[in-house]
Amino acid sequence: MVDHPKRDLPGAVMLGYQLARRGVSVALVPMYEQAVDVPRLGLNALVANYARPVNLDLMRSFAGAGLPLYVLDTEGGVLATTGGNSPPAMAAHIKASGYADILTGYFFWGSRLHDAFLAAGTMKPEQLHLTGCPRFDFAAARWRALLDGEPRGYLLVNANFPLVNSRFTGTPGGEREAMVRSGWDGAYVDRFIVDLKQVFSNYLAEIGRLAAARPDRSILVRPHPFESEEVYRNALSRHANVLIDGAGSVLDRIRNAVAVVHLNCGTAVESVLLGKLPLQLEYLNTPTTAGHAALPARVSRKVASFDELLGAIDHIERETESFDFAGVHAADIEAFFHLNDGQAAERVADVLTRTTTARRPYVSLLATVMGTRAKPSVGQIVKGAASAALGSAVTERLRSQFNPARRDKRIEPALVEALLHRIASHDRAKPSQFTAQRARCVTTGLPLASIAIEHIR
């Protein structure tokens, strides 16, 4: 399951490659199309992108049809100390919600969450797999050459404010309600949002001050994939040395940067993995925002004032040389992100091939029409019927024309195949033996939004 291609597609293709090498037929399923595509692909197992209240009914429908379910979180590393996103709370949620009863296995980014599941008795120990996350394989020395390696020397400013600057939640308060449904206390969320709005405003102002103070320094501002870029353009476009661009892989952008400026952003971890200095604007934090997710600050060079930020940037080579990247990884990152060895996808693939047994593939055209739900809404039935009649490749393209946010979540076969071939070539395999094309419904043969990866021997 692929949530946001900009963030998740490279790791999904890496996992697809490792599975294909092992003789497995793979389908990359866009998250928005899972309810209509999964019943048409003839799957023997499904790896979901998260286990949250919002998709529990859908996962129950898949499990009820006999489809083995695994979870490989898209956001499993930067966890809170307390609240709904803390390891104990996540373990308790999986157990109390009923997910533990329908999941075949759970893949963990790091030992901290894995150990919390073990301690809580959330699932059987043999169902809990400590693997790391495949998308970070590209940051390891083994695969790093696949990144865009041309140094450009810009200062990368990463942002992390989708809660107060969302591009996908159309309903006012939608992000707030999503946090509450995930286990966060409503009063805490309200307090956090108030602080975060002010911090966001201050962050934009500081980036503007930085651009004005160092006009010869090129600055690339990269909003979070789930953020609207319009606010950044309105605030910063008057600065000639600022480029606002969220396109491409964040790992590419980090590797090409001289350093990374951020505030409580999980990409501080990727910065350390790639040997780029993360500079945390600690002086903008409030006690609430600082305590929400402490890991990015712990792995960063924290600056306590605007003048200290300028000093660090002006002496960035010295600052980078003095930063203990290996020590920070050992002390603070490994427990949440596991090993930086480029083998996470292989570990996940090994588990899947070992634990997935031969069974009758899951196929149900009726489930597609019903949106794989016991009590679908009229809209879900209309979507399902249209997809059954035309193929989700067609209906997805039509919907994306009326909903620009959906376009960013489409997966194009050519993009998948290009990366698949680069991975194979780097791994000294024959690229021509790996294909990526539109998956087709096993019942009707119609093209789907999902992408099929195959190894042709």
Secondary structure per residue as TSV (DSSP state, phi and psi in degrees):
chain	resnum	aa	ss	phi	psi
A	1	M	-	360.0	130.5
A	2	V	B	-115.8	117.4
A	3	D	S	-79.5	-75.1
A	4	H	-	-116.6	112.3
A	5	P	H	-55.3	-37.3
A	6	K	H	-57.0	-38.7
A	7	R	H	-92.3	-40.8
A	8	D	H	-103.8	-19.4
A	9	L	H	-64.0	-44.6
A	10	P	H	-56.6	-44.1
A	11	G	H	-65.0	-36.7
A	12	A	H	-66.5	-39.2
A	13	V	H	-68.0	-39.1
A	14	M	H	-60.0	-45.3
A	15	L	H	-64.9	-40.3
A	16	G	H	-59.3	-40.5
A	17	Y	H	-62.6	-46.8
A	18	Q	H	-65.2	-36.4
A	19	L	H	-70.0	-42.8
A	20	A	H	-61.2	-39.3
A	21	R	H	-57.1	-28.8
A	22	R	T	-93.2	12.4
A	23	G	T	85.7	15.4
A	24	V	-	-97.3	135.8
A	25	S	-	-82.2	130.2
A	26	V	E	-120.4	143.7
A	27	A	E	-127.7	128.4
A	28	L	E	-94.1	116.5
A	29	V	-	-106.9	119.0
A	30	P	B	-61.1	135.7
A	31	M	G	-56.8	-40.1
A	32	Y	G	-65.4	-18.5
A	33	E	G	-107.7	6.8
A	34	Q	H	-60.9	-38.2
A	35	A	H	-66.7	-26.2
A	36	V	H	-105.0	-22.7
A	37	D	H	-90.1	-41.6
A	38	V	G	-55.1	-42.4
A	39	P	G	-70.8	-5.1
A	40	R	G	-112.2	-0.5
A	41	L	T	-95.8	-13.1
A	42	G	T	68.8	46.1
A	43	L	B	-80.3	151.4
A	44	N	S	-102.8	-13.5
A	45	A	-	-164.3	155.7
A	46	L	E	-131.5	130.4
A	47	V	E	-103.3	107.4
A	48	A	E	-84.0	157.5
A	49	N	S	-88.5	-11.9
A	50	Y	-	-171.2	169.3
A	51	A	-	-127.0	87.7
A	52	R	-	-124.0	164.8
A	53	P	G	-55.2	-34.4
A	54	V	G	-63.7	-27.2
A	55	N	G	-115.0	13.8
A	56	L	H	-64.7	-45.0
A	57	D	H	-61.3	-39.8
A	58	L	H	-65.6	-43.7
A	59	M	H	-64.8	-36.5
A	60	R	H	-62.6	-38.3
A	61	S	H	-64.8	-43.4
A	62	F	H	-61.7	-47.1
A	63	A	H	-64.4	-38.0
A	64	G	H	-63.3	-26.2
A	65	A	T	-83.6	1.0
A	66	G	T	91.5	10.8
A	67	L	-	-85.3	119.6
A	68	P	-	-63.3	133.6
A	69	L	E	-117.4	134.6
A	70	Y	E	-124.4	158.2
A	71	V	E	-122.2	128.1
A	72	L	E	-127.4	98.3
A	73	D	-	-59.7	141.7
A	74	T	S	-82.8	-18.7
A	75	E	S	-133.7	73.1
A	76	G	-	-117.3	6.7
A	77	G	S	-106.2	-51.2
A	78	V	S	-85.7	96.6
A	79	L	-	-108.7	156.3
A	80	A	-	-82.0	161.0
A	81	T	S	-79.0	-38.0
A	82	T	S	-133.3	168.4
A	83	G	S	93.2	-172.7
A	84	G	T	-64.7	-21.2
A	85	N	T	-103.2	15.6
A	86	S	S	-86.2	152.9
A	87	P	H	-54.0	-46.8
A	88	P	H	-60.8	-40.0
A	89	A	H	-67.7	-38.9
A	90	M	H	-66.2	-40.4
A	91	A	H	-63.3	-42.2
A	92	A	H	-65.8	-38.6
A	93	H	H	-62.5	-46.9
A	94	I	H	-61.1	-37.5
A	95	K	H	-73.8	-47.1
A	96	A	H	-76.6	-30.1
A	97	S	H	-74.6	-19.5
A	98	G	S	100.9	-6.1
A	99	Y	H	-58.7	-38.2
A	100	A	H	-58.7	-27.6
A	101	D	H	-79.3	-18.9
A	102	I	H	-113.1	-9.6
A	103	L	-	-88.5	138.4
A	104	T	S	-84.9	-33.0
A	105	G	E	-162.7	161.8
A	106	Y	E	-136.9	127.4
A	107	F	E	-99.1	136.5
A	108	F	E	-115.9	138.1
A	109	W	S	-66.7	-39.8
A	110	G	S	-146.9	170.9
A	111	S	H	-71.9	-25.5
A	112	R	H	-61.2	-47.6
A	113	L	H	-73.6	-39.0
A	114	H	H	-57.4	-45.4
A	115	D	H	-67.9	-32.4
A	116	A	H	-65.9	-39.1
A	117	F	H	-65.7	-41.1
A	118	L	H	-62.5	-47.0
A	119	A	H	-63.0	-35.2
A	120	A	H	-84.5	-6.9
A	121	G	T	62.7	34.6
A	122	T	-	-61.8	-46.6
A	123	M	S	-140.2	173.0
A	124	K	-	-66.0	142.9
A	125	P	G	-53.8	-36.5
A	126	E	G	-72.1	-8.1
A	127	Q	G	-93.3	-6.8
A	128	L	E	-104.8	120.3
A	129	H	E	-123.5	115.0
A	130	L	E	-86.5	108.0
A	131	T	-	-126.6	-27.6
A	132	G	-	86.8	174.1
A	133	C	-	-109.1	126.1
A	134	P	G	-56.4	-28.9
A	135	R	G	-67.5	-20.2
A	136	F	G	-87.4	-3.0
A	137	D	G	-58.1	-32.6
A	138	F	G	-68.2	-17.3
A	139	A	G	-84.2	-13.8
A	140	A	S	-78.9	155.7
A	141	A	T	-56.4	-33.9
A	142	R	T	-61.4	-36.7
A	143	W	T	-115.6	-0.6
A	144	R	G	-61.7	-25.5
A	145	A	G	-65.1	-16.6
A	146	L	G	-75.9	-15.7
A	147	L	S	-75.0	160.1
A	148	D	-	-68.8	107.3
A	149	G	-	-94.8	5.1
A	150	E	-	-77.1	114.6
A	151	P	-	-66.7	134.8
A	152	R	-	-120.2	-12.4
A	153	G	-	73.6	13.4
A	154	Y	E	-81.9	163.4
A	155	L	E	-93.2	118.1
A	156	L	E	-89.7	125.0
A	157	V	E	-109.7	108.6
A	158	N	E	-95.3	141.7
A	159	A	-	-117.3	157.1
A	160	N	-	-150.5	63.2
A	161	F	-	-128.9	39.2
A	162	P	T	-65.0	-23.4
A	163	L	T	-64.7	-32.8
A	164	V	T	-114.7	5.1
A	165	N	S	-148.2	52.0
A	166	S	B	-78.3	144.6
A	167	R	S	-104.7	-6.3
A	168	F	S	-113.7	-28.1
A	169	T	-	-85.8	107.9
A	170	G	-	-80.2	-25.1
A	171	T	S	-84.5	128.5
A	172	P	T	-56.1	131.0
A	173	G	T	82.1	4.6
A	174	G	H	-61.3	-42.2
A	175	E	H	-66.7	-37.0
A	176	R	H	-62.8	-45.6
A	177	E	H	-66.1	-34.0
A	178	A	H	-63.2	-40.1
A	179	M	H	-65.4	-42.1
A	180	V	H	-63.7	-42.6
A	181	R	H	-63.5	-25.9
A	182	S	T	-83.8	-0.4
A	183	G	T	114.1	-0.5
A	184	W	-	-78.9	144.5
A	185	D	-	-67.2	132.3
A	186	G	H	-60.9	-40.4
A	187	A	H	-65.7	-38.5
A	188	Y	H	-64.5	-44.4
A	189	V	H	-59.7	-42.8
A	190	D	H	-61.7	-42.3
A	191	R	H	-65.9	-41.6
A	192	F	H	-63.2	-43.2
A	193	I	H	-64.4	-41.1
A	194	V	H	-58.7	-47.8
A	195	D	H	-65.0	-41.7
A	196	L	H	-65.4	-36.1
A	197	K	H	-60.7	-43.0
A	198	Q	H	-68.8	-41.3
A	199	V	H	-62.9	-40.7
A	200	F	H	-60.9	-45.2
A	201	S	H	-60.7	-43.4
A	202	N	H	-67.3	-36.1
A	203	Y	H	-63.3	-45.8
A	204	L	H	-60.0	-41.6
A	205	A	H	-64.1	-40.1
A	206	E	H	-68.2	-37.4
A	207	I	H	-65.4	-37.5
A	208	G	H	-63.5	-42.9
A	209	R	H	-60.9	-41.3
A	210	L	H	-64.1	-44.2
A	211	A	H	-62.0	-39.4
A	212	A	H	-71.6	-36.5
A	213	A	H	-74.8	-27.8
A	214	R	-	-128.9	71.3
A	215	P	T	-65.8	-19.5
A	216	D	T	-87.2	-4.5
A	217	R	S	-94.3	118.6
A	218	S	-	-71.2	132.6
A	219	I	E	-125.7	123.5
A	220	L	E	-105.6	116.6
A	221	V	E	-97.6	124.1
A	222	R	E	-120.0	102.5
A	223	P	-	-64.9	155.9
A	224	H	-	-57.0	146.0
A	225	P	T	-55.2	-25.4
A	226	F	T	-96.2	9.3
A	227	E	B	-99.2	154.5
A	228	S	-	-79.9	137.1
A	229	E	S	-86.1	-12.9
A	230	E	H	-59.7	-41.1
A	231	V	H	-60.7	-40.7
A	232	Y	H	-67.1	-39.7
A	233	R	H	-65.7	-40.9
A	234	N	H	-64.0	-35.9
A	235	A	H	-85.1	-28.6
A	236	L	H	-125.3	-7.9
A	237	S	T	-65.9	-17.3
A	238	R	T	-72.9	-13.2
A	239	H	-	-89.0	120.0
A	240	A	T	-66.7	-24.1
A	241	N	T	-92.1	7.9
A	242	V	E	-110.9	129.5
A	243	L	E	-117.6	129.0
A	244	I	E	-105.9	113.1
A	245	D	-	-155.6	113.6
A	246	G	-	-96.9	10.0
A	247	A	-	-74.5	158.8
A	248	G	S	78.9	-178.4
A	249	S	-	-79.3	136.0
A	250	V	H	-66.1	-29.4
A	251	L	H	-65.7	-40.4
A	252	D	H	-59.4	-46.5
A	253	R	H	-65.4	-38.5
A	254	I	H	-67.0	-44.0
A	255	R	H	-62.4	-32.2
A	256	N	T	-86.4	-2.4
A	257	A	E	-92.3	160.0
A	258	V	E	-84.8	-27.9
A	259	A	E	-167.8	169.4
A	260	V	E	-125.2	121.9
A	261	V	E	-97.4	136.4
A	262	H	E	-160.5	176.8
A	263	L	S	-144.1	108.1
A	264	N	S	59.8	32.6
A	265	C	-	-101.2	133.8
A	266	G	T	-63.4	-18.9
A	267	T	H	-67.8	-7.1
A	268	A	H	-58.4	-33.5
A	269	V	H	-65.5	-49.6
A	270	E	H	-58.7	-35.2
A	271	S	H	-60.4	-44.7
A	272	V	H	-65.1	-42.5
A	273	L	H	-59.0	-33.1
A	274	L	T	-97.5	4.6
A	275	G	T	74.5	25.6
A	276	K	-	-108.4	135.4
A	277	L	-	-70.0	121.2
A	278	P	E	-90.1	125.2
A	279	L	E	-108.0	112.6
A	280	Q	E	-94.8	123.9
A	281	L	E	-79.6	71.1
A	282	E	G	-62.5	-29.4
A	283	Y	G	-68.7	-11.8
A	284	L	G	-89.6	-12.5
A	285	N	-	-69.9	151.0
A	286	T	-	-103.9	165.4
A	287	P	H	-55.5	-35.0
A	288	T	H	-71.6	-47.5
A	289	T	H	-69.5	-32.7
A	290	A	H	-67.2	-35.3
A	291	G	H	-85.3	-10.3
A	292	H	H	-66.1	-44.8
A	293	A	-	-148.5	103.5
A	294	A	-	-85.7	-17.2
A	295	L	H	-59.7	-46.8
A	296	P	H	-55.8	-37.9
A	297	A	H	-68.8	-40.1
A	298	R	H	-64.3	-30.6
A	299	V	T	-94.8	8.6
A	300	S	S	-115.1	164.1
A	301	R	E	-85.0	104.5
A	302	K	E	-80.1	135.8
A	303	V	E	-112.5	140.2
A	304	A	-	-102.3	-0.7
A	305	S	S	-163.0	166.6
A	306	F	H	-64.9	-39.2
A	307	D	H	-63.7	-37.8
A	308	E	H	-67.3	-35.2
A	309	L	H	-61.7	-47.2
A	310	L	H	-61.0	-39.9
A	311	G	H	-64.1	-41.2
A	312	A	H	-66.0	-40.3
A	313	I	H	-68.7	-39.0
A	314	D	H	-67.5	-23.2
A	315	H	T	-122.2	45.8
A	316	I	H	-66.0	-34.3
A	317	E	H	-65.7	-44.3
A	318	R	H	-64.8	-41.6
A	319	E	H	-63.2	-40.1
A	320	T	H	-67.5	-42.4
A	321	E	H	-63.4	-32.0
A	322	S	H	-87.4	-7.7
A	323	F	S	-81.7	131.2
A	324	D	-	-88.4	81.4
A	325	F	H	-61.6	-47.0
A	326	A	H	-64.4	-41.1
A	327	G	H	-65.2	-40.7
A	328	V	H	-64.5	-40.9
A	329	H	I	-62.7	-46.0
A	330	A	I	-65.9	-39.5
A	331	A	I	-79.5	-36.7
A	332	D	I	-128.1	-21.9
A	333	I	I	-98.2	-41.6
A	334	E	H	-58.2	-37.5
A	335	A	H	-65.2	-23.0
A	336	F	H	-105.1	-23.2
A	337	F	H	-125.0	2.2
A	338	H	-	63.1	-152.1
A	339	L	-	-81.1	143.3
A	340	N	-	-95.8	63.7
A	341	D	S	-116.0	1.9
A	342	G	S	72.3	19.1
A	343	Q	-	-119.6	14.2
A	344	A	H	-61.4	-46.0
A	345	A	H	-61.7	-37.4
A	346	E	H	-65.6	-40.0
A	347	R	H	-65.0	-42.5
A	348	V	H	-63.1	-45.5
A	349	A	H	-61.5	-39.8
A	350	D	H	-63.1	-41.8
A	351	V	H	-63.3	-46.8
A	352	L	H	-63.0	-42.8
A	353	T	H	-71.3	-27.5
A	354	R	H	-79.9	-34.9
A	355	T	H	-101.1	-15.6
A	356	T	-	-88.3	116.8
A	357	T	-	-99.9	161.7
A	358	A	-	-64.6	133.7
A	359	R	-	-155.2	170.2
A	360	R	-	-69.8	123.6
A	361	P	-	-59.4	148.1
A	362	Y	B	-79.7	115.0
A	363	V	-	-140.5	127.2
A	364	S	-	-158.9	104.2
A	365	L	H	-68.2	-31.8
A	366	L	H	-63.3	-40.6
A	367	A	H	-61.1	-37.7
A	368	T	H	-60.8	-46.5
A	369	V	H	-61.5	-36.5
A	370	M	T	-87.0	4.7
A	371	G	T	63.2	26.4
A	372	T	T	52.0	41.5
A	373	R	-	-133.1	146.5
A	374	A	S	-68.8	-36.9
A	375	K	S	-130.3	74.1
A	376	P	-	-70.8	152.3
A	377	S	-	-77.2	168.3
A	378	V	H	-59.5	-41.9
A	379	G	H	-62.4	-38.6
A	380	Q	H	-67.3	-37.1
A	381	I	H	-67.8	-41.4
A	382	V	H	-61.6	-46.0
A	383	K	H	-61.7	-45.2
A	384	G	H	-63.7	-42.3
A	385	A	H	-66.1	-41.1
A	386	A	H	-64.1	-40.9
A	387	S	H	-65.6	-40.5
A	388	A	H	-63.6	-35.9
A	389	A	H	-81.3	-35.5
A	390	L	H	-110.4	-22.5
A	391	G	-	95.0	136.6
A	392	S	H	-67.6	-19.5
A	393	A	H	-61.3	-37.0
A	394	V	H	-76.5	-50.0
A	395	T	H	-66.4	-34.7
A	396	E	H	-64.3	-42.7
A	397	R	H	-65.2	-38.8
A	398	L	H	-65.6	-44.4
A	399	R	H	-65.3	-36.2
A	400	S	H	-66.9	-22.2
A	401	Q	H	-69.5	-27.8
A	402	F	H	-100.1	-11.3
A	403	N	-	-132.3	91.9
A	404	P	H	-56.1	-31.6
A	405	A	H	-62.4	-30.4
A	406	R	H	-68.2	-27.4
A	407	R	H	-60.3	-36.1
A	408	D	T	-68.9	-14.2
A	409	K	T	-105.3	5.3
A	410	R	-	-77.1	151.1
A	411	I	-	-118.7	122.6
A	412	E	-	-97.7	132.3
A	413	P	H	-57.2	-39.3
A	414	A	H	-62.5	-38.9
A	415	L	H	-66.0	-42.8
A	416	V	H	-63.5	-46.0
A	417	E	H	-66.4	-37.2
A	418	A	H	-61.2	-46.3
A	419	L	H	-68.5	-39.6
A	420	L	H	-58.3	-42.7
A	421	H	H	-69.3	-36.8
A	422	R	H	-64.9	-41.6
A	423	I	H	-62.9	-46.8
A	424	A	H	-61.3	-44.6
A	425	S	H	-62.0	-44.6
A	426	H	H	-63.0	-31.1
A	427	D	T	-88.8	9.3
A	428	R	T	62.1	32.5
A	429	A	S	-102.1	173.1
A	430	K	-	-89.9	111.4
A	431	P	G	-56.3	-35.5
A	432	S	G	-63.8	-15.5
A	433	Q	G	-85.6	-3.4
A	434	F	E	-116.1	128.8
A	435	T	E	-122.9	151.2
A	436	A	E	-138.0	120.6
A	437	Q	E	-150.4	169.3
A	438	R	E	-56.2	128.4
A	439	A	E	-68.4	156.9
A	440	R	E	-125.8	147.4
A	441	C	-	-61.1	128.5
A	442	V	T	-70.5	-14.5
A	443	T	T	-93.1	-47.4
A	444	T	T	-106.8	-18.4
A	445	G	-	80.3	3.3
A	446	L	-	-71.3	147.5
A	447	P	E	-72.1	142.1
A	448	L	E	-112.8	165.5
A	449	A	E	-69.6	-25.4
A	450	S	E	-69.3	156.8
A	451	I	E	-113.5	128.9
A	452	A	E	-95.1	129.6
A	453	I	E	-111.3	130.0
A	454	E	E	-135.2	149.9
A	455	H	E	-108.4	112.1
A	456	I	-	-95.4	115.3
A	457	R	-	-93.5	360.0
